[in-house]
Amino acid sequence: MKKRLNNKGFTLIELLATVVILLAISTVAITSISASIDRQNEKKDDATRELIVSYGRLYLEERINSDITCVDVSTLKTVYNLNEDTLKQSNGALFNGMVETSDYKTFKYSTDECDK
């Protein structure tokens, strides 16, 4: 009598094909997750800039009768007790620059410093 071979299991080709498919799926997933993290960091930085502009607007509107048209972020940090975690960019650096206005209706953030 002939003995039957046990053919249960996977061949080497089947295992290699499975590994290649898993690698392709993981590459797509990692790329997608990386892009998502970058978008979230950009949104966080935009929100922090908006916060800085809001504090700058408040500061400048309180001094509307003076000739002040810009305020440095360092001044806002001191006046409104902003901690450094509030002013951190997604890359770890602190936001520094200024908020300026020309007509007390539009306010914008700039990385420049106020002219003293």
C-alpha positions as CSV (number, residue, x, y, z in Angstrom):
1,M,0.0,0.0,0.0
2,K,1.1,3.4,-0.8
3,K,1.2,6.0,1.9
4,R,-0.5,9.3,1.2
5,L,1.6,12.4,1.7
6,N,0.1,15.0,4.1
7,N,-0.5,18.0,1.9
8,K,-1.8,20.2,4.6
9,G,-0.1,23.6,4.9
10,F,1.1,26.4,2.6
11,T,3.7,26.3,-0.1
12,L,6.5,28.8,-0.1
13,I,5.0,30.7,-3.0
14,E,1.7,31.2,-1.1
15,L,3.6,32.4,2.0
16,L,5.7,34.9,-0.1
17,A,2.6,36.2,-1.8
18,T,0.9,36.8,1.5
19,V,3.9,38.7,2.9
20,V,4.1,40.8,-0.2
21,I,0.4,41.7,0.0
22,L,0.8,42.6,3.7
23,L,3.8,44.8,3.0
24,A,1.8,46.6,0.3
25,I,-1.1,47.2,2.6
26,S,1.1,48.4,5.4
27,T,2.9,50.8,3.1
28,V,-0.4,52.4,2.1
29,A,-1.5,52.6,5.7
30,I,1.7,54.2,6.9
31,T,1.6,56.8,4.1
32,S,-2.0,57.6,4.9
33,I,-1.4,57.9,8.6
34,S,1.6,60.1,8.0
35,A,-0.4,62.5,5.8
36,S,-3.1,62.6,8.4
37,I,-0.7,63.5,11.1
38,D,0.8,66.3,9.0
39,R,-2.7,67.7,8.3
40,Q,-3.5,67.7,12.0
41,N,-0.3,69.5,12.8
42,E,-1.2,72.2,10.2
43,K,-4.6,72.6,11.8
44,K,-3.1,72.9,15.2
45,D,-0.7,75.6,14.1
46,D,-3.5,77.4,12.3
47,A,-5.6,77.3,15.5
48,T,-2.7,78.7,17.5
49,R,-2.2,81.5,15.0
50,E,-5.9,82.4,15.3
51,L,-5.6,82.4,19.1
52,I,-2.6,84.7,18.9
53,V,-4.5,87.0,16.5
54,S,-7.5,87.1,19.0
55,Y,-5.2,88.1,21.9
56,G,-3.5,90.7,19.6
57,R,-6.9,92.1,18.6
58,L,-7.9,92.3,22.3
59,Y,-4.7,94.0,23.2
60,L,-4.8,96.5,20.3
61,E,-8.5,97.3,20.8
62,E,-7.9,98.1,24.4
63,R,-5.4,100.7,23.2
64,I,-7.5,102.1,20.3
65,N,-6.8,105.7,21.2
66,S,-3.0,105.3,21.0
67,D,-0.9,105.0,17.9
68,I,-0.1,101.3,18.5
69,T,-0.8,99.3,15.4
70,C,1.2,96.1,16.2
71,V,2.0,94.0,19.2
72,D,4.7,91.3,19.6
73,V,3.8,87.8,20.7
74,S,6.2,88.1,23.6
75,T,4.2,91.1,24.9
76,L,0.9,89.1,24.6
77,K,2.6,86.2,26.5
78,T,3.4,88.6,29.3
79,V,0.2,90.6,29.4
80,Y,-2.2,87.7,29.2
81,N,-0.1,85.1,31.1
82,L,0.2,82.7,28.2
83,N,2.3,79.7,28.9
84,E,4.8,78.3,26.4
85,D,2.7,75.2,25.7
86,T,0.0,77.5,24.3
87,L,2.4,79.1,21.9
88,K,4.2,76.0,20.6
89,Q,4.2,75.1,17.0
90,S,3.9,71.4,15.9
91,N,7.6,71.3,15.3
92,G,8.3,72.3,19.0
93,A,9.4,75.9,18.3
94,L,7.5,78.8,19.8
95,F,5.5,81.2,17.8
96,N,7.1,84.6,17.8
97,G,6.3,87.5,15.6
98,M,3.5,90.1,15.8
99,V,-0.1,90.9,15.3
100,E,-0.7,94.0,13.3
101,T,-3.6,96.1,12.1
102,S,-4.0,99.1,9.8
103,D,-7.6,100.0,10.4
104,Y,-8.7,98.2,13.6
105,K,-11.0,96.0,11.5
106,T,-8.5,93.5,10.1
107,F,-5.8,91.9,12.1
108,K,-3.1,89.6,10.9
109,Y,-0.2,87.5,12.3
110,S,3.2,88.0,10.9
111,T,6.6,86.4,11.7
112,D,8.2,89.8,11.6
113,E,8.7,92.0,14.7
114,C,7.1,95.3,15.4
115,D,9.0,98.4,14.5
116,K,10.0,100.1,17.7
